[in-house]
Amino acid sequence: MRGFVATIIGLSLSGTAAAHDFWLQPRSWQTAPGTPLPFIVEVGHGSFRQQWGADGGHLLALNDLARGGAVDVKALFKPGGEVPHLTRTFRREGLHIVSLVSTNAPSDLPSIRFNDYIKAEGLSPAIEMRTRTGAMNSNGRELYSRRAKALVEVGQQTSRDDALATHPLGLTLEIVPLRNPYSLGADHVLPLQILYEGRPLSGALVKLTNLEFDARPLRMVR
């Protein structure tokens, strides 16, 4: 499992130029039932990597989903950027998916920085719109929000967890594994699907990053 737990697969529709990567980092990806497990929310990459400084007011949703259903754990979030941001004690054995959705936030960048950002992130619709409307020399303004989810193995899983791992949560933008990462065969192949508003998103720029060496992605594909 080391190859899986040490990586993050991310994509972006929108975000700030200096800190677009965003993920939930548990202390361990496997734990025993009844054991408190701390989570830290991290943002950025390389020298820009830092712990998310937002408070609970920036949370739209924070849930723990298992076979028994979803539990709202937003009240457990530590305000004011305290770490760990979340400590969750999982009682039910099996796969748990912890998901986070942030509120909207504005961003306003000078034209050069914004153009560099949307090109680096492969945000083709934004590039096409700014080119078509003659706005490449104007400041770039956007309203963005973030989504993240972490799959944690609690005790022993069963084949029933495979359906949970591969079922979309209904996030606006979501990476959905088509196989349970904890049940991969000897080939270690993890197929993924990108959904936007519940439908497959074509042309999305997807980055695979090793979190231990995250200055640049290991691989980028569309």
KAQUISUL-V340638 format. One record per pair of residues at least 24 apart in sequence whose ideal C-beta (glycine too) atoms are under 8 Angstrom apart, sorted by the first residue. I is the first residue (numbers start at 0). J is the second residue. D is the distance in Angstrom with one decimal. If there is no record, write none. Layout:
# KAQUISUL-V340638
I_J_D / I_J_D
This chain:
# KAQUISUL-V340638
0_28_6.8 / 0_29_7.4 / 0_180_7.9 / 0_181_7.0 / 2_187_6.7 / 3_28_7.7 / 3_180_5.1 / 3_183_7.6 / 3_189_7.2 / 4_28_4.2 / 5_209_5.9 / 5_210_5.7 / 5_211_5.7 / 6_207_6.2 / 6_208_6.3 / 6_209_5.5 / 6_210_6.4 / 6_217_7.6 / 7_207_8.0 / 7_208_5.2 / 7_210_5.7 / 7_213_7.9 / 8_174_5.8 / 8_191_6.6 / 8_205_6.6 / 8_206_7.3 / 8_207_5.5 / 8_208_7.7 / 9_174_7.7 / 9_205_7.5 / 9_206_5.5 / 9_208_6.7 / 10_172_7.3 / 10_174_6.7 / 10_193_6.3 / 10_203_5.3 / 10_204_6.3 / 10_205_4.9 / 10_206_6.9 / 11_120_5.0 / 11_122_7.4 / 11_204_7.6 / 12_122_7.2 / 12_143_7.8 / 12_172_5.5 / 12_195_7.3 / 13_106_8.0 / 13_122_7.4 / 13_141_5.3 / 13_142_7.6 / 13_143_3.8 / 13_144_7.9 / 14_106_7.7 / 14_120_7.5 / 14_143_5.2 / 14_145_7.0 / 15_106_5.2 / 15_108_7.7 / 15_116_7.9 / 15_143_7.4 / 16_108_5.8 / 16_112_5.4 / 16_113_6.9 / 16_115_7.0 / 16_116_3.6 / 17_43_7.0 / 17_47_5.4 / 18_42_4.9 / 18_43_3.8 / 18_44_7.8 / 18_47_5.3 / 18_49_7.4 / 19_43_7.7 / 19_44_7.9 / 19_116_7.9 / 19_120_6.5 / 20_44_4.6 / 20_48_7.7 / 20_208_7.1 / 20_213_7.5 / 21_51_7.5 / 21_145_4.6 / 21_147_5.6 / 22_147_5.1 / 22_149_7.4 / 23_97_5.9 / 23_99_6.0 / 23_147_4.9 / 23_148_6.9 / 23_149_4.1 / 24_149_7.6 / 24_210_7.6 / 25_97_7.7 / 25_149_5.8 / 25_151_5.8 / 26_83_7.7 / 28_149_7.8 / 28_150_7.6 / 28_151_5.9 / 28_152_6.5 / 29_151_7.4 / 29_152_4.6 / 29_153_7.8 / 30_89_6.7 / 30_151_6.6 / 30_152_7.5 / 30_153_5.7 / 31_153_7.2 / 31_154_6.0 / 32_89_6.1 / 32_90_5.9 / 32_91_7.1 / 32_92_5.2 / 32_153_5.7 / 32_154_5.0 / 33_88_6.4 / 33_89_7.7 / 33_90_6.4 / 34_88_6.8 / 34_89_7.6 / 35_86_5.2 / 35_87_7.4 / 35_88_4.9 / 36_86_6.9 / 36_87_5.6 / 36_88_7.2 / 36_89_6.7 / 36_151_7.0 / 37_83_3.5 / 37_85_7.2 / 37_86_4.9 / 38_83_5.8 / 38_84_6.0 / 38_85_4.3 / 38_86_7.3 / 38_87_6.8 / 38_97_6.7 / 38_149_7.1 / 39_82_5.4 / 39_83_5.4 / 39_84_5.8 / 40_84_4.8 / 40_85_7.8 / 40_99_6.9 / 40_147_7.4 / 44_208_6.9 / 44_213_4.8 / 44_214_6.8 / 44_215_7.9 / 45_213_6.0 / 45_214_3.7 / 45_215_7.3 / 46_214_7.5 / 48_213_6.5 / 50_80_6.8 / 50_82_5.6 / 50_84_7.7 / 51_80_7.0 / 51_84_6.9 / 52_80_3.9 / 53_80_6.8 / 53_101_7.1 / 54_78_4.1 / 54_79_5.1 / 54_80_6.7 / 56_102_7.5 / 57_101_5.4 / 57_102_5.4 / 57_104_7.5 / 58_99_6.9 / 58_100_7.4 / 58_101_6.5 / 58_102_7.1 / 59_100_4.4 / 59_101_6.2 / 59_102_5.1 / 59_144_7.3 / 60_98_7.1 / 60_99_7.0 / 60_100_4.3 / 61_85_7.1 / 61_97_7.6 / 61_98_7.4 / 61_99_5.2 / 61_100_7.8 / 62_97_7.2 / 62_98_5.3 / 63_87_6.1 / 63_89_7.4 / 63_95_5.8 / 63_96_7.5 / 63_97_5.4 / 64_95_6.9 / 64_96_4.5 / 64_97_7.8 / 64_98_6.9 / 64_163_7.2 / 64_168_6.8 / 65_89_7.5 / 65_91_4.8 / 65_93_6.0 / 65_94_6.8 / 65_95_4.9 / 65_96_7.7 / 65_153_7.9 / 65_163_7.4 / 66_91_7.1 / 66_93_5.6 / 66_94_7.5 / 66_159_6.1 / 66_160_7.0 / 66_163_6.0 / 67_91_5.6 / 72_97_7.6 / 89_151_7.2 / 89_153_4.4 / 91_153_6.9 / 92_153_5.6 / 92_154_3.7 / 92_155_6.1 / 92_156_8.0 / 93_153_6.2 / 93_154_7.0 / 93_155_7.5 / 93_156_5.4 / 93_157_6.6 / 93_159_7.4 / 93_160_5.1 / 93_163_7.8 / 94_150_6.4 / 94_151_7.4 / 94_152_6.3 / 94_153_7.4 / 94_156_5.6 / 94_160_3.9 / 94_163_5.3 / 94_164_5.8 / 94_179_7.2 / 94_181_6.9 / 95_150_7.6 / 95_151_4.8 / 95_153_5.5 / 96_148_5.6 / 96_149_7.3 / 96_150_5.5 / 96_151_7.7 / 96_163_7.0 / 96_164_7.6 / 96_168_6.9 / 97_148_6.6 / 97_149_4.9 / 97_151_6.6 / 98_146_7.3 / 98_147_7.0 / 98_148_4.1 / 98_149_7.9 / 98_168_5.5 / 98_170_6.9 / 99_145_7.6 / 99_146_7.0 / 99_147_4.9 / 99_148_7.3 / 100_144_6.9 / 100_145_7.5 / 100_146_5.3 / 100_170_6.7 / 101_144_5.0 / 101_145_4.4 / 101_146_7.6 / 102_144_6.4 / 103_142_5.2 / 103_143_7.1 / 103_144_5.0 / 104_142_7.3 / 104_143_6.1 / 104_144_6.9 / 105_140_7.1 / 105_141_7.4 / 105_142_5.6 / 106_139_7.7 / 106_140_7.0 / 106_141_5.1 / 106_142_7.7 / 106_143_6.1 / 107_138_5.9 / 107_139_7.4 / 107_140_5.1 / 108_138_6.5 / 108_139_4.8 / 108_140_8.0 / 109_138_6.0 / 109_139_7.8 / 110_135_6.6 / 110_136_5.1 / 110_137_5.7 / 110_138_5.9 / 110_139_6.5 / 112_139_7.6 / 113_138_6.8 / 113_139_2.6 / 114_139_7.1 / 120_204_6.4 / 121_203_7.9 / 121_204_3.2 / 121_219_8.0 / 121_221_7.3 / 122_204_7.9 / 123_202_6.4 / 144_171_7.9 / 146_170_4.8 / 146_171_6.8 / 146_172_5.8 / 146_173_6.8 / 148_173_7.7 / 150_176_7.8 / 150_180_6.1 / 150_181_7.3 / 152_181_5.1 / 156_181_5.8 / 156_182_7.1 / 158_182_7.9 / 167_194_5.8 / 167_197_7.0 / 169_197_6.9 / 170_194_7.9 / 171_195_6.9 / 171_196_6.0 / 172_200_7.7 / 174_205_7.6
